[in-house]
Amino acid sequence: MQQRSRLKESTEGIISQFGNKIGGPFKIGKPIFQEKRLKLFTEIYQRQQTELKQFEQTSIKIILKGGQQVEGKKWVTTPLQIAQGISKKLAENIIVAKVIYEIIFEKSLVDVDHEEASSQASSTLSFQPDNLIWDLTRPLEGDCSLEFLSFDDKIGREVFWHSSAHILGCALEEVYGCHLCIGPAIEQGFFYDCYIGDIKVTQNDYVKIEKAAQDLVSSKQQFQRVILTKDECLEIFGSNPFKRQLITNKIPNGSLTTAYRCGNLIDLCTGPHLPNTSYVKAFSITKNSAAYWLGKNNNDNLQRVYGISFPNKKLLNEYIQIQKELVQRYHSNIGKKQNLFLFHQLSPGSAFFYPNGAHIYNTLINFLRRQYYIRGYQEVISPNIFNVQLWKISGHYEKYKENLFFINMGEEGEYGLKPMNCPGHCLMFDMIQHSYRDLPIRYADFGVLHRNEVHGALSGLTRVRRFQQDDAHIFCRMDQIQDEIKNCLDFLSYIYSLFEFEFKLYLSTRPEKFLGTKDVWDNAEYQLEQGLKKFGKQYEINQGDGAFYGPKIDVKLYDVYKREHQCGTIQLDFNLPERFNLQYRSSEDVHEVQQDKETVHNEQIQVAQEIIDIHRKESHQSDFGDCSDLFSTPLLKNQQQNDELGELQIQSIHSFKSDKMYEQQQQQYQQLQLQQHYYSASSLLHKKQKLPEELLESGSSQGLSNHELHKVLHEKKYELGYHHLKPGFARPVIVHRAILGSLERMIAILTEQGGGKWPFWLSPKQLILCPISQYYKDIAIKISARLRLEGYTVKTDVSDMNIAKKIRNAQSQYFNYTGVIGEEEVHAGVIDIRDCYKNIRIGKLTIPQLCKFFESLKPPKSNIEIQIHQHDNAHLKLNEELLEKVFLNGDGFIVGPRDYEEFAKIKDIDPALQNLIRWHKHMTYLTKKHESNLQQE
């Protein structure tokens, strides 16, 4: 059993809801249900402990992380006992254990408090037996490898905070007598949802909740685990309607699950947990909010209480200090203070970017545009609105329908605003036939996207409805994946380095349910792994965590406060090329090209004939009342078939004397129709050159317009189902690639990363000129205009304040630099520059010197730019060497054989540049010859 990802926000989409309100009336009081619940749990726990002692206690071998081997007893020895035998300090610091068994003894248990997750399929990369996250006090069940995890480990923190959530749940029961719902660990701490009717949790309640939690911690309550049947669960949690619904919907009859006890609290949980509550040395309530049961606003209102905990008080104090700084750095506050962006209730989830914010937004886009141009990407513009058929084909409609904005277009059907670019890019690729020589094709798109996020989930720039992405899709061959992945990672690393972001890479491999063949996946995973190895940065493997359409590289970005952000992604996709029937010519063989043309032509004939036949059938009357129209088609060429159908027509009208005869006639009619379709198709196949006229004529007789026929010919392929590859064609692989991700979200991260201080090249306030007096105002305005002409964002402070106040205002307004202009500066033709962020004086610079200084503050060149410049330098050096050699084979404009013989290095440069060098040589030769002639004269 793999460790599963814990439920983060709600169980929406997992539980069936039989009625909106299930909480019922509520009054705060003592939790009277606890006594019965504890009694039932204790009976089951004691029974299972007795049964455990009766198991055969044979010797087992336990291999520690460093390779050390220790002996233990099956069903007796616990990870905590082994840690205590090694070191008392080790035992005090560890949170949980990771166990790898060769043979799994544990029965399959239903996971009630986690997301649904299927077991992981094997992959060719780093396969190993199941990793189990194991309670320190739970006996080991066989030979195994054992690793201890502390609070410093991500899994260790999650277990620590999940145990703390149980402590919080116990405290909430003691204070309110509430019905507990869901209580997971989250990225920074934990929360618990509880039902207390119409009562609201307030900040005044925090002290009471924290005291109840501290009492539980001080009492050193053990976490006890039991295995329960569905009936036992319903009996233990009979008084809690929310738990009953979880049990009823998520636990199949005859299945088992687990629960843990902590003090008076008993909760459904797969664990694992801390040995006891005393491990939590620091506990604090951080905030509270409203929530809905199952995340749906027509269900019961819940109260959500958030908390944080640590194994020592020092960590808690550091956390509190960081939170204070983050409040000051919160991007919405800075956005308002610096006039970057605001939100309005008439357009929730859509930011209004003011000039300063728009400058940052556009500068990011333009910087990426330049990198795209250098790296061989092609920027495209795609529509914002599509027919919903697009997302039905791509598969997004079924899975993300609730997140789409729909528009009813009347007779044209239902349309929607695009939430992503990839389906549109598939259409763009498909509308033009591509050769294998054209690949890779890299489409980049900054198009506006819309996603219908729930109103309660909207949060500043980090969760919006309208946004743009640095989105790109690379259509490539299988043999190109490795290089494309390596290039994407180089690109990503360069961009993140500009903002001093750290990041980690995770290779997610084939899941149990996947599209395509195992061989294709094995090759794709190998290509991804090789691309990662070429990139050179350490990575981890997420076994079986790939998307169903392809393996992927997850990129976790960390800011200055070590907060994790998911921004960049690199994903392989075999699904969309199949769904959209994307193909490229894999061969240029003339015979195959002609064969493909005939095949396509024949397919079009058959498609058109099918649609005409279908239209004809739909127009038939069920009683064969007007049989003269039944077979009127100019495509029926065989006269004998016409005679037979005519005879059957007469019989159909006059001979319905018995059901048996009627059934026989129906069978004859269907057989003759099939023969008619066969002969019609055969006739068309032998008259391909007459296809358009015949089809249009036949279609017109059936009531089909030319537009409808063209639609049949050109759009039928956009249907769900398996698509065959044409001979000589292959299917591309799509690489989904994003680096910044949502620009809105990235601007939020950058705002908090710098606390409102922007890198010079990105800043909307690069320089403010401060004239010492009004006398120098006009000069300052002219200099400001001159610098804006160079592309810098420069303003002039024309207020009557003294120079000291102007400089302080510039610092408080987050300008990068101030420039003082007075009598001395005017006479010398300089500007006195000061760094506002560092509060240091740079010196007096002329305008050219200032421009050169500002130029040095631009982002450093990427590796690919450096390589290009090095290549250019090599060409220039080569050109200088060639100037001394003249090998003219005729015109002197094209590199000839003698050039190759005498100077082999010329082969290493581009043909266009070869000819340029050759022309330069020729002109130099003619110039020297002309000068020589003049001297002789």
WOHU-V572032 format. One record per backbone hydrogen bond with DSSP energy under -0.5 kcal/mol. NH is the residue of the N-H (numbers start at 1). CO is the residue of the C=O. Records with the same first field share a line. If there is no record, write none. Layout:
NH = CO + CO
This chain:
7 = 113
14 = 11
15 = 11
18 = 16
19 = 17
22 = 20
29 = 176
32 = 30
34 = 31
35 = 32
36 = 32
37 = 33
38 = 34
39 = 35
40 = 36
41 = 37
42 = 38
43 = 39
44 = 40
45 = 41
46 = 42
47 = 43
48 = 44
49 = 45
50 = 46
51 = 47
52 = 48
53 = 49
54 = 50 + 51
55 = 52
58 = 56
60 = 72
62 = 70
63 = 144
64 = 62 + 68
65 = 146
67 = 64
70 = 62
72 = 60
74 = 58
75 = 140
76 = 73
77 = 73
79 = 138
80 = 136
82 = 78
83 = 79
84 = 80
85 = 81
86 = 82 + 83
87 = 83
91 = 87
92 = 88
93 = 89
94 = 90
95 = 149
96 = 149
97 = 134
98 = 147
99 = 97 + 132
100 = 145
101 = 99 + 130
102 = 143
105 = 103
110 = 256
112 = 110
115 = 5
126 = 124
132 = 99 + 130
134 = 97 + 132
136 = 273
138 = 135
140 = 77
144 = 61
145 = 100
146 = 63
147 = 98
149 = 96
151 = 93
153 = 150
157 = 153
158 = 154
159 = 155
160 = 156
161 = 157
162 = 158
163 = 159
164 = 160
165 = 161
166 = 162
167 = 163
168 = 164
169 = 165
170 = 166
171 = 167
172 = 168
173 = 169
174 = 170
175 = 171
176 = 172
177 = 172 + 173
178 = 172
179 = 195
180 = 178
181 = 193
186 = 189
189 = 186
190 = 307
191 = 184
192 = 305
193 = 182
194 = 303
195 = 179
196 = 194
199 = 196
205 = 202
206 = 203
209 = 205
210 = 206
211 = 207
212 = 208
213 = 209
214 = 210
215 = 211
216 = 212
217 = 213
218 = 214
219 = 215
220 = 217
221 = 216
223 = 275
224 = 222 + 261
226 = 259
228 = 257
230 = 255
233 = 229
234 = 230
235 = 231
236 = 232
237 = 233
238 = 235
240 = 237
241 = 239
244 = 240
245 = 241
246 = 242
247 = 243
248 = 244
249 = 245
250 = 246
251 = 247
252 = 250
255 = 252
256 = 108
257 = 228
259 = 226
260 = 267
261 = 224
262 = 265
263 = 222
265 = 262
267 = 260
269 = 258
277 = 221
279 = 276
280 = 277
281 = 279 + 310
282 = 310
284 = 308
286 = 306
287 = 306
289 = 304
291 = 302
293 = 300
295 = 292
296 = 293
299 = 296
300 = 20
302 = 291
303 = 194
304 = 289
305 = 192 + 303
306 = 287
307 = 190
308 = 284
310 = 282
316 = 312
317 = 313
318 = 314
319 = 315
320 = 316
321 = 317
322 = 318
323 = 319
324 = 320
325 = 321
326 = 322
327 = 323
328 = 324
329 = 325
330 = 326 + 327
333 = 330
334 = 330
335 = 331
336 = 332
337 = 333
338 = 334
339 = 336
340 = 335
341 = 335
342 = 352
347 = 344
348 = 345
350 = 347
352 = 342
353 = 351
354 = 340 + 352
356 = 339
357 = 339
358 = 354
359 = 355
360 = 356
361 = 357
362 = 358
363 = 359
364 = 360
365 = 361
366 = 362
367 = 363
368 = 364
369 = 365
370 = 366
371 = 367
372 = 368
373 = 369
374 = 370
375 = 371
376 = 372 + 373
377 = 372
378 = 442
379 = 377
380 = 444
386 = 416
388 = 414
390 = 387
391 = 388
392 = 388
393 = 389
394 = 390
395 = 391
396 = 391
397 = 391
399 = 395
400 = 396
401 = 397
403 = 400
404 = 401
406 = 404
407 = 415
409 = 407 + 413
412 = 409
413 = 410
415 = 407
416 = 386
417 = 405
418 = 384
425 = 421
426 = 422
427 = 423
428 = 424
429 = 425
430 = 426
431 = 427
432 = 429
434 = 583
436 = 585
438 = 435
439 = 435
440 = 475
441 = 475
442 = 440
443 = 441 + 473
444 = 378 + 442
445 = 471
449 = 467
450 = 418
451 = 465
452 = 403
453 = 451
457 = 454
458 = 454 + 455
459 = 463
462 = 459
463 = 459
465 = 349
466 = 349
467 = 449
469 = 447
470 = 741
471 = 445 + 469
472 = 737
473 = 443
474 = 735
475 = 441 + 473
476 = 474 + 733
480 = 477
481 = 477 + 478
484 = 480
485 = 481
486 = 482
487 = 483
488 = 484
489 = 485
490 = 486
491 = 487
492 = 488
493 = 489
494 = 490
495 = 491
496 = 492
497 = 493
498 = 494 + 495
499 = 495 + 496
500 = 497
501 = 496
502 = 558
504 = 556
505 = 538
506 = 554
507 = 540
508 = 506 + 552
509 = 507 + 542
514 = 512
515 = 548
521 = 517
522 = 518
523 = 519
524 = 520
525 = 521
526 = 522
527 = 523
528 = 524
529 = 525
530 = 526
531 = 527
532 = 528
533 = 529
534 = 530
535 = 531
536 = 532
537 = 532
540 = 505
542 = 507 + 540
543 = 541
545 = 542
546 = 509
547 = 550
550 = 547
552 = 508
553 = 570
554 = 506 + 552
555 = 568
556 = 504 + 554
557 = 555 + 565
558 = 502
559 = 563
562 = 559
565 = 557
567 = 555 + 565
569 = 738
570 = 553
571 = 736
572 = 551
573 = 734
574 = 549
578 = 574
579 = 575
580 = 576
581 = 578
582 = 577
584 = 730
585 = 434
586 = 728
587 = 728
593 = 589
594 = 590
595 = 591
596 = 592
597 = 593
598 = 594
599 = 595
600 = 596
601 = 597
602 = 598
603 = 599
604 = 600
605 = 601
606 = 602
607 = 603
608 = 604
609 = 605
610 = 606
611 = 607
612 = 608
613 = 609
614 = 610
615 = 611
616 = 612
617 = 613
618 = 614
619 = 615
620 = 616 + 617
624 = 621
627 = 624 + 625
629 = 626
631 = 627
632 = 629
633 = 631
636 = 633
637 = 635
639 = 637
642 = 638
643 = 639
644 = 640
645 = 641
646 = 642
647 = 643
648 = 644
649 = 645
650 = 646
651 = 647
652 = 648
653 = 649 + 650
654 = 650
655 = 651
657 = 655
662 = 658
663 = 659
664 = 660
665 = 661
666 = 662
667 = 663
668 = 664
669 = 665
670 = 666
671 = 667
672 = 668
673 = 669
674 = 670
675 = 671
676 = 672
677 = 673
678 = 674
679 = 675
680 = 676
681 = 677
682 = 678
683 = 679
684 = 680
685 = 681
686 = 682
687 = 684
690 = 687
691 = 688
694 = 690
695 = 691
696 = 692
697 = 693
698 = 694
699 = 695
700 = 696
701 = 697
702 = 698
703 = 700
704 = 699
709 = 705
710 = 706
711 = 707
712 = 708
713 = 709
714 = 710
715 = 711
716 = 712
718 = 715
719 = 717
729 = 726
730 = 584
733 = 476
734 = 573
735 = 474
736 = 571 + 734
737 = 472
738 = 569
739 = 470
743 = 468
746 = 742
747 = 743
748 = 744
749 = 745
750 = 746
751 = 747
752 = 748
753 = 749
754 = 750
755 = 751
756 = 751
757 = 754
758 = 756
761 = 857
762 = 759
763 = 759
766 = 793
767 = 793
768 = 817
769 = 795
770 = 819
771 = 769 + 797
772 = 821
776 = 773
777 = 774
780 = 776
781 = 777
782 = 778
783 = 779
784 = 780
785 = 781
786 = 782
787 = 783
788 = 784
789 = 785
790 = 786 + 787
791 = 788
792 = 787
794 = 792
795 = 767
797 = 769
798 = 796
806 = 802
807 = 803
808 = 804
809 = 805
810 = 806
811 = 807
812 = 808
813 = 809
814 = 811
815 = 810
816 = 765
817 = 766
818 = 834
819 = 768
820 = 832
821 = 770
826 = 822
827 = 823
828 = 824
829 = 825
830 = 825
831 = 845
832 = 820
833 = 831 + 843
834 = 818
835 = 840
836 = 816 + 834
837 = 816
839 = 835
840 = 835
842 = 833
843 = 833
845 = 831 + 843
850 = 846
851 = 847
852 = 848
853 = 849
854 = 850
855 = 851
856 = 852
857 = 854
858 = 855
866 = 862
867 = 863
868 = 864
869 = 865
870 = 866
871 = 867
872 = 868
873 = 869
874 = 870
875 = 871
876 = 872
877 = 873
878 = 874
879 = 875
880 = 876
881 = 877
882 = 878
883 = 879
884 = 880 + 881
885 = 882
888 = 886
889 = 887
890 = 888
891 = 889
899 = 896
900 = 896
901 = 897
902 = 898
903 = 899
906 = 903
907 = 904
908 = 905
909 = 906
914 = 910
915 = 911
916 = 912
917 = 913
918 = 914
919 = 915
920 = 916
921 = 917
922 = 918
923 = 919
924 = 920
925 = 921
926 = 922
927 = 923
928 = 924
929 = 925
930 = 926
931 = 927
932 = 928
933 = 929
934 = 930
935 = 931
936 = 932
937 = 933
